[in-house]
C-alpha cells in the first residue's frame, strides 16, 4: 500500500490494508482518491505511527486506534488495529475525511466489522 521504508525498518512495524473477501482494499482506494498533497499528509501521519508506535495514535475502543492527518483543506482519519504475533502489523481498516469533532459511530462500527472479518478469514 504505502512505502514505509525508514520507520518500518527501524521499528519493525508495517502497514497493511484490510482486504475484503472479494479483493477490494477500501483504505487504499480512499487514499488513492485524495489529492497529492492530501496523500502526502496522510502517509506522513501513518509513517509516524510506524516509527513511533501506538503512542503517536489515539486509542478509540477495543483494538481500534486512529491516525489523524490534517491538510490545508480538511482532516482525515485512518482507523486501524495492531495485528500479528507482536503487534507489528498495523492493519488499516477504514479511511475517511472528518468534518466534525466527534467520530461518527458508523466509521468505528465499520472498522470493528472489518477487523472481525479479517480475523475470521485469517483463522480459516
N, C-alpha and C positions, 0 to 999 in steps of 0.2 A: 504494500500500500504506500508507505511513506519511507523515504530513505532516512534512517535514524542513526547513521554511521557513528558519530562520535559518542553520543550518550549511550547507545546500545553496547558498544564495545567496553566502555568503562564500567557501566553499572550492570551489564548483563540483561537488562530489561529491554523488551522489544514489543512493538505494537503489532497487533494482528487484527484484521477485520472480522467481524461476525459475518458469516456466510449462511444464507438460507439453504434449505434442502435443495432448492432449485438452482443454486449457484449465484444468487444475487448478493451483492455486497452494498447494503444501504448506506453505510457511513462513507465508504469510498465514493459512491455516487453523489452523496451530499457534498463532499469536499470538492469533487471534480466540477460541480456546477457553480462553485464560487468564483469570483473574480480573482485574478492572480495575486493581488495584494492581500485579499482575504485568506486565500490558501496559505500564503506565507505566514500570516498571523496565527492561523490555526495550527499549522505544522510546528511553528516555534513553540507554542504552548504545549504541544504534545511531546516535543523533544525535551522540554523542561521536566516533564513528568518522568520520561525515560531516564533522564540523567539524575534527577534529584529524588525520585521515588514519590510515594504517596503523600509525603509531607508537602509537596507542591500542588496537591489536588485537594478537592473538597469532598469529604465523605457525605453521601446523601442518605443512604439507607441500606442495611444489609451488606451485600457485597458490591454495591454500586457507588462509584465515585464520579466526580465531574471535573472536566478540564474546561477552563474558562479562557476564551480568547476574545480580544476586542480589536476591531478595525476602526478606521475613521468613521464608517457609516453605521455599524451595528456590532452587537455582541453575539458570540457563538458559543455553543456548548457541545462537548462530546462526552457522552456518558459511557463509562467503561467499568470493567471488573478486572481484577488481577486473577490470573489463572496459571496453571502449570504447577509442577511439584513444589517449587519455591516461590510461586507468585511472580515469576519473571516475565510472563506473558501479559501484556496489557491489551485486553480484548475490547476493541471499540464496538459499542453496541448501538448507539443512537447519536445522531448529529442533528442540530437544529439551530436556527437563529433565535435568540432570546429577546423578546420585545417587552417583557415585564419583569418586575423584581422577583416574583415568586416562580419557582419551577413548575411548569404545567404538569399536572399529575399524569396526563396521558403519555408524556415522554418517559417518565420514570416507570410507569407500568409497562410500556413497550420494551424498555431496556431489561426489565425483570423477565418478561416473557422470552425475549431473545436469549438471555443468559440461561434460562431453564431449558430452552430448546437446544442450545449449544451443548450443554452438559449431558442432556438426554442422548443426543446423537453421538457424543464422544464415547459414551458407555456401550453403545450398540455395536 
